Amino acid sequence: MRIRRRLPILLAVLLIVAAVALVVVLRKHAPPEPARLLPGADGFVYANLGWMRRANIMGELPAVPHDPDYEQFIQATGFQFERDLDEAALAIHYPAKSSNRKPDSTQQPRFSEVFVGKIDGERLRAYLRQISSSVENYQTRDIYNIPLEGRTVRVAILGVDTVAASNLDDPLVIRGIIDRSRKLASPFGGPALLRQYYKDVPFASLGWAVFKVQASTDLSTSGPIGWSFLFPKPATVVASLRYLGAVHFKAQAFTGSDEEASQLVERISSFLSVFRTAESTVSTPGPDPDIKAFFDSLKIQPEKNRAVLTATVPLGLIRKALAETPASVTPEPQRQPESPKKSKAHD
């Protein structure tokens, strides 16, 4: 009799444990929530900057001069990207192709973003209202329409630590992000391209990218980083960074067949050989040890229908790259307007 009474309790406990285990497994293979909020796109990039700072991957970086507009943003909102941004998810929208004209390489991709970090909501709202041409309300969320470089950037504050933005012409894109943010988070959600390929992102990756690359003949939708010359046929690339004492980089190019993958490996191997030769030739008096270690670790090989590139990135190389401050970000000194004669003399 005791066994019969305890059996339902035991079964209930087992069902709860099984449900929790299922949720954990699904979450393990689901994209991070900021990425699941994004709209459908041709490419996606995600970075967990909070974990990167905890792992001290970037080290102690020198102070970087701020662009005047960025400095004004910091003073108004108190938010500093390099200090307060914890997660960033980016959707890349390639320029639309038209059957009536040839691909135009001057067309620029558009972006949708979701940022998670330490945000002072009141200060950010005040700043957005100041720079917006108009504000509309959707589902109790304000959408700030900000004119920028001939386009409209739409920004919405989704929660106490989350902000979304998009510079696509379609206003429904930012509304879709708001709608998804109000629903119960689902591990089955997210854009179709991510649902298909996120399972190939290595577990515990601190940063990753999934994007389409078109054939080298299609300049209008070649990809976000200009690698189309290496791809004779369309492919999908899954790239990732993991920190395991050192930063491990892995890029997988999914092709249409095993033969295409082998051809791509040959192309990339030839390109890397030329690049290694050029790097060793111009290095004086000798190659940087971190750069040499990086190139020595590069490996490319076919695995069925994919070409797999792996490398180990020394922390020193990352910190050197981040420590180099571009001259273009140095703010110009503020000065009073001058007369045309004076200005000409300065020129």
C-alpha positions in Angstrom: 0.0 0.0 0.0 2.8 2.4 0.8 4.4 1.8 -2.6 1.1 2.5 -4.3 0.7 5.8 -2.5 4.3 6.9 -3.2 4.2 5.9 -6.9 2.3 9.0 -8.1 4.6 11.3 -6.1 7.7 9.5 -7.6 6.3 9.8 -11.1 5.5 13.5 -10.6 9.1 14.1 -9.4 10.5 12.2 -12.4 8.3 14.2 -14.8 9.5 17.5 -13.3 13.1 16.5 -13.5 12.6 15.4 -17.2 10.9 18.7 -18.0 13.8 20.7 -16.4 16.4 18.6 -18.3 14.6 19.2 -21.6 14.5 23.0 -21.0 18.2 23.0 -20.2 19.0 21.0 -23.3 16.8 23.2 -25.5 18.3 26.4 -24.0 21.8 25.0 -24.7 21.0 24.8 -28.4 19.0 28.0 -28.6 20.5 31.3 -29.6 20.8 33.9 -26.9 17.7 35.9 -26.3 19.0 39.2 -27.8 19.6 37.3 -31.1 16.1 35.6 -30.9 14.5 39.1 -30.9 16.1 40.0 -34.2 14.2 39.9 -37.5 15.0 37.6 -40.4 18.1 38.7 -42.2 21.1 37.6 -44.3 23.6 37.5 -41.4 23.8 37.7 -37.7 26.6 38.6 -35.2 26.6 38.2 -31.5 29.1 39.1 -28.7 28.9 38.5 -25.0 31.1 41.4 -23.9 30.3 40.9 -20.2 32.0 37.5 -20.2 34.9 38.8 -22.3 35.5 41.4 -19.6 35.3 38.8 -16.8 37.8 36.6 -18.7 40.0 39.7 -19.1 40.5 38.8 -22.8 41.0 42.5 -23.7 43.3 43.3 -20.8 43.8 46.8 -19.5 43.2 49.0 -22.5 44.5 52.6 -22.8 42.1 55.5 -22.7 40.6 56.0 -26.2 39.8 59.6 -27.4 36.1 59.9 -28.2 34.4 61.3 -31.2 32.6 64.5 -30.3 29.2 63.1 -31.0 30.0 60.0 -28.9 31.3 62.1 -26.1 28.1 64.1 -26.1 26.1 60.8 -26.0 28.2 59.6 -22.9 27.7 62.9 -21.1 23.9 62.9 -21.8 23.2 59.2 -21.0 26.0 58.1 -18.8 26.4 55.0 -21.0 29.8 54.0 -22.3 29.8 51.1 -24.8 33.2 49.7 -23.9 32.3 49.7 -20.2 28.5 49.2 -19.9 27.5 47.0 -22.9 27.1 43.4 -21.8 25.6 41.8 -24.9 25.1 42.9 -28.5 23.2 41.1 -31.3 23.2 42.4 -34.9 21.2 41.4 -37.9 22.7 42.3 -41.3 20.3 43.0 -44.2 22.0 42.8 -47.6 20.9 45.3 -50.3 17.8 44.0 -52.2 18.6 42.7 -55.7 16.6 44.0 -58.6 15.9 42.0 -61.8 15.9 45.3 -63.8 19.5 46.3 -63.2 22.9 44.9 -62.5 24.2 44.5 -58.9 25.4 47.8 -57.4 28.4 47.4 -55.2 27.9 50.9 -53.8 24.7 49.9 -52.1 25.1 49.6 -48.3 23.7 46.8 -46.1 21.2 47.8 -43.4 21.2 46.7 -39.7 19.0 45.8 -36.8 20.5 45.6 -33.3 19.6 44.6 -29.8 21.8 45.8 -27.0 21.8 44.6 -23.4 23.7 46.6 -20.7 23.6 48.9 -17.7 21.2 51.6 -18.9 19.8 54.7 -17.2 16.4 54.7 -18.8 15.4 58.2 -17.9 18.6 59.8 -19.2 18.5 57.7 -22.4 14.9 58.6 -23.1 15.6 62.3 -22.6 18.6 62.1 -25.0 16.5 60.1 -27.6 13.7 62.7 -27.5 16.2 65.5 -28.0 17.7 64.0 -31.2 14.4 62.5 -32.6 12.4 64.1 -35.4 9.3 62.3 -34.0 8.2 59.7 -31.4 5.4 57.2 -31.9 4.0 54.8 -29.4 3.5 51.1 -30.2 2.3 48.5 -27.6 3.2 51.0 -24.8 6.7 51.3 -26.1 8.0 54.6 -27.6 9.7 54.4 -30.9 12.2 57.2 -31.5 12.6 58.2 -35.2 16.1 59.6 -35.6 17.3 61.1 -38.9 20.8 60.0 -39.8 22.7 60.2 -43.1 19.6 60.4 -45.2 17.8 57.5 -43.4 15.7 57.0 -40.3 17.1 55.0 -37.4 14.2 53.7 -35.2 15.1 53.1 -31.6 13.0 51.5 -28.8 13.8 50.8 -25.2 12.5 47.2 -24.6 13.2 46.9 -20.8 15.4 48.1 -18.0 18.6 46.8 -19.7 17.6 46.3 -23.3 17.5 48.6 -26.3 16.7 47.8 -30.0 17.4 49.8 -33.1 17.0 49.4 -36.9 17.8 51.6 -39.9 15.6 49.6 -42.4 13.0 51.6 -44.2 10.2 49.3 -43.1 8.8 50.5 -39.7 7.3 47.0 -39.1 10.8 45.7 -38.4 11.2 47.5 -35.1 7.6 46.7 -34.2 8.3 43.0 -34.7 11.2 43.2 -32.3 8.9 44.9 -29.7 6.3 42.2 -30.2 8.8 39.4 -29.7 10.2 41.0 -26.6 6.7 41.0 -25.0 6.2 37.3 -25.5 7.4 34.5 -23.3 11.0 33.7 -24.4 11.0 30.4 -26.4 14.0 28.3 -27.3 12.3 27.5 -30.6 12.1 31.2 -31.5 14.4 33.3 -33.6 15.1 34.0 -37.3 15.1 31.0 -39.7 18.8 31.3 -40.6 19.7 31.1 -36.9 17.3 28.2 -36.2 19.0 26.3 -39.0 22.7 26.9 -38.2 23.0 27.9 -34.5 23.5 24.2 -33.6 26.8 24.4 -35.3 28.1 27.2 -33.0 30.4 25.6 -30.4 29.0 25.6 -26.9 30.1 28.4 -24.6 31.2 30.7 -27.5 31.7 34.3 -26.4 31.1 35.6 -29.9 29.8 34.2 -33.1 28.5 35.1 -36.6 26.2 33.3 -39.1 25.9 34.8 -42.5 25.3 34.0 -46.1 28.0 34.5 -48.7 27.0 34.7 -52.4 29.1 33.7 -55.4 32.0 36.0 -56.4 30.0 37.2 -59.4 27.3 38.8 -57.2 28.7 42.0 -55.8 25.5 43.3 -54.4 25.1 40.6 -51.7 28.6 39.2 -51.4 28.6 39.2 -47.6 29.5 41.5 -44.7 33.3 41.3 -45.0 34.1 41.1 -48.6 35.1 37.4 -48.8 33.1 36.6 -51.9 36.2 36.3 -54.1 37.0 33.1 -52.3 33.6 31.5 -52.9 32.8 30.3 -56.5 29.3 29.3 -55.3 27.0 30.4 -52.5 27.7 29.2 -49.0 26.7 29.9 -45.4 29.5 30.7 -42.9 29.3 30.0 -39.1 32.2 31.6 -37.2 32.9 31.6 -33.5 35.3 32.6 -30.7 35.8 30.6 -27.5 38.1 31.3 -24.6 39.8 28.2 -23.3 43.0 29.7 -21.8 43.5 31.1 -25.3 41.0 32.4 -27.8 40.0 29.7 -30.3 38.6 30.8 -33.6 36.6 28.4 -35.8 34.9 29.2 -39.1 32.8 26.6 -41.0 31.6 27.3 -44.6 28.6 25.1 -45.5 28.6 24.4 -49.2 26.3 22.5 -51.6 28.4 19.4 -51.8 31.6 17.6 -50.7 33.3 18.6 -54.0 32.5 22.3 -53.5 33.9 22.1 -50.0 37.2 20.6 -51.3 37.4 23.3 -54.0 36.9 26.0 -51.4 39.6 24.5 -49.1 42.0 24.7 -52.0 41.2 28.3 -52.7 41.5 29.3 -49.1 44.8 27.3 -48.7 46.3 29.2 -51.7 45.2 32.5 -50.3 46.6 31.8 -46.9 49.9 30.7 -48.4 50.2 34.0 -50.3 49.2 35.9 -47.2 51.8 34.2 -45.1 54.5 34.9 -47.7 53.6 38.5 -47.9 53.5 38.9 -44.1 56.9 37.4 -43.6 58.4 39.5 -46.5 57.2 42.9 -45.2 58.0 42.1 -41.5 61.2 43.9 -40.4 63.4 43.1 -38.6 61.3 40.0 -37.8 57.7 39.0 -37.6 55.7 39.8 -34.5 55.6 36.6 -32.4 51.9 36.8 -31.8 51.2 37.3 -35.5 53.5 34.4 -36.3 51.8 32.2 -33.7 48.4 33.0 -35.2 49.4 32.2 -38.7 51.2 29.0 -37.6 48.0 27.8 -35.9 45.8 28.3 -39.0 44.4 25.1 -40.4 41.9 24.5 -43.2 40.4 21.2 -44.1 37.2 19.7 -45.7 34.6 17.9 -43.6 32.0 16.5 -45.9 30.1 19.4 -47.3 31.9 22.1 -45.2 35.3 23.8 -45.2 36.5 24.2 -41.6 39.1 26.8 -40.7 40.6 26.9 -37.2 43.1 29.1 -35.4 44.4 30.1 -32.0 44.4 33.8 -31.4 47.0 34.9 -28.8 45.7 37.3 -26.2 48.6 39.6 -27.0 47.5 40.0 -30.6 43.9 40.9 -29.5 45.2 43.5 -27.0 47.6 45.0 -29.4 44.8 45.4 -32.0 42.5 47.0 -29.5 45.2 49.3 -28.1 45.8 50.9 -31.5 43.7 54.0 -31.6 42.6 55.3 -35.1 43.5 58.9 -35.6 40.0 59.5 -37.0 38.4 59.2 -33.6 40.4 62.0 -32.1 38.1 64.9 -31.5 38.9 68.1 -33.1 39.4 71.1 -30.8 36.4 73.4 -30.5 36.9 76.8 -32.0 34.9 79.9 -32.9 33.8 80.5 -36.5 36.3 82.4 -38.4 36.0 84.9 -41.2 36.5 83.6 -44.8 39.9 85.4 -45.1 41.2 83.9 -41.8 39.9 80.5 -42.7 41.7 80.6 -46.1 44.9 81.6 -44.4 44.7 78.6 -42.1 44.1 76.3 -45.2 
